Amino acid sequence: MYSITKEFGRLQKSGDFGNYVTEIDQLLETLSKARATIDSAPQSRRELLAIVKNSCSNLVEKTGNIQKDIHGSLSKYSKALDKKFKIDVETAYNRSAFPDSSKILLDRAIAMHLIREGQFSVADSLIQDSSLDIAEAIELEFIDMYRILAALRGRDLRPAIAWAASKRDQLTALGSNLEFSLHSLQFIHYFTMTTDEVTGLPVNGQQMALQYAKENFAPFGERYLGNISKLMCAFLFKSNLEKSPYVDLFLAPTAWDDVARSFTKEFCSLLGLSSESPLYLAAAAGAIALPTLLKVGTIMREKQTEWTSENELPVEIPLPENMFQFHAIFVCPVSKEQTTDENPPMMMPCGHIVAKESLARMSKGNPNQRFKCPYCPNESIPNQAIRVYF
Ligand SMILES: [Zn+2]
């Protein structure tokens, strides 16, 4: 790896155009001055042109050398890369995966990724150059999201709270706790504050927290009574919070990151988007799958066989669940089929769960027919089974 970083360092050094650009600007200035002088005093033409010609050829020679340097460093860098990464990625490359017509989809995915990453000017150039049809409104939404996230990073919860309050109905419908979590963090932030963030003067943080609770917690009283009681009880331990049962809640080192993450997630989900960029997820899954796919590709080439099943890989590629598991799924232990809305999971009184169709099969289609659970000795009738939601 050392050789790669070394060559990259050299490339970075020789790729610095700073001085070169200044010199070209200077030459351009000299040229336009010379033209103005020649226009006003044509007799000086010969002498002036000789000087200008000299400066030009000097700079041309210099830029030639710079270019040579860059090419040299670039080829050394790519050689270092080739030496380290000997694998030929071509074996795992499926040419039919991206037909010409999908180029626009790829461009779109990249542009959306850039917008989601907050790289707005690069995204704008791409959208313009590829004539992509991406609504400006989406970009404006993400600009707003980054404004709120920047405030959160600066420990200012107000923009996030204002946003959550304006979307209260939609967030509640999603079952989100975001608005209360933000208020709760603001309370904790005040509670643990000893000096004013701007003036540096000492403040009574706990008094501020109490005042904040009085002004803001009322709308959440019913739904979050337990959480609010917990916050209030912390006053009993205000002098030794570190050793109290509230230490995890009040002094959690990841509290701000957690709230920022859940804000991003809810923000995206109200826009109908996933919380992670699909392009990022696809590239990450690809990077995990690549070594296996390369191996498969090599074996298939050596044995001269081809995998022909469409939309299916010849090997299983396990992806980490925390990142790539998007839905809870349930597979019926009787039929081995994944349950769906039409064929949902049903729990029998004994607690065992099977798919609705399996239930019907076991009771021969009669909702009042007694049958034995396939997993325990208990008997029940289909009408006693209840639908389970994951
Ligand atoms: Zn059972």
Residues whose N, C-alpha, C, O or C-beta is under 5 A from the ligand:
A	BS01	ZN	C350 H352 C373 Y375 C376 N378
